[in-house]
């Protein structure tokens, strides 16, 4: 899959479906902890998390 620059907000809204290397969909989630907002990528199939979706891809 070619890497295409899309914003974190566009990924979070579901504008584009991304697939992980385990075959599950990657969803972006915003988490508020320690007084800061963090965006996290989560694989629905395996439950693995990463800071960026590209880390879960390949």
Order of alpha helices (4+ residues) and beta strands (2+ residues): alpha-beta-beta-beta-beta-alpha
